[in-house]
Amino acid sequence: MNAKPVSHTDLIAATAIEVRAAIRSGAYTGHTAGLAAGKLQCNLAILPERYALDFLRFCQRNPKPCPVVGVSDTGNPALPTLGRDIDIRSDVSKYRVFRDGRLSEEVTEISDEWTDDLVTVALGCSFTFENALLHASIPVRHIETGLNVPMFRTNIDLVPAGRFHGQMVVTMRPIPEDQVAQAHEISRRFPQAHGAPIAVGDPEKIGIADLMQPDWGDAVEIRAGEVPVYWACGVTPQNVLLDAGLPLCITHSPGHMLIADVAEDAETTILKQ
């Protein structure tokens, strides 16, 4: 792919289809925070069919970090319920390939890894509700500063299913103290995108040692009068898949989401053609 590179700024006003086209062509390989406002952004878990049922059970038992918004047919790279032209092998700006429980490589397309037994599970992402926060004049620091959202491991245990188990990962956004209740109410309306926060305030209560040292993403400033607010994160299933030691699984790289054609709002029926 030799497409002319484009920047995050170039794509701010682009549609979901235009963003995916830039990604598919190789012109854009960056994070997707703030892109295609109003459209659903999705985390990904791609795994062999023989493990998919237990993984879907795990997601059903842990809907906050793992809200399922789409499932492909076995061996089919399309996700027609999320977009008519999606090719999951090339429409994400960066993927992680895991082999036998170890990160093997990060790549910008997975055609060489694709086999006819793979199933794609798409999961809602907290990037989705950020547009609603911004419309309510609630600051979203990582978008303001052009960074990736900070993500952290926690000590919050998840309900296991088969070989899948682990602890929750969260995203953190600094919110003005007098707007925390409003941020809670707005995000609660997006159950397919992790819904309301799972914690507010002291990071140590959920096992986070240092908010300036995220496990993924970028550290962001917490200003006077702001408090850290934590939402369940779709990187959670990445850790779970890693710990399960599958012979092969593929995920998005943290912050690099699939952008769907369906609207982000809670009234949208995800399973529409």
Protein Blocks (a to p, Z undefined) as FASTA:
>chain_A
ZZdcddfklmmmpcfklmmmmmmnopaccdfehiaghiacdddddddfklmmmmmmmmmm
mmmlmccfbdcdehiabdfklockbcfklmcfbdcddeehiafbdcfbfklmpcfkbccd
ddddfklmmmmmmmnopacfklmnopacdddddfbdcddehjbgcddddddddddfklmm
mmmmmmmmmmmnopaafbecjfklnopablklcfbhjdddddehiacdddddfklmmmmm
mmnopabdcdddehiacddfbdfbfklcfkbZZ
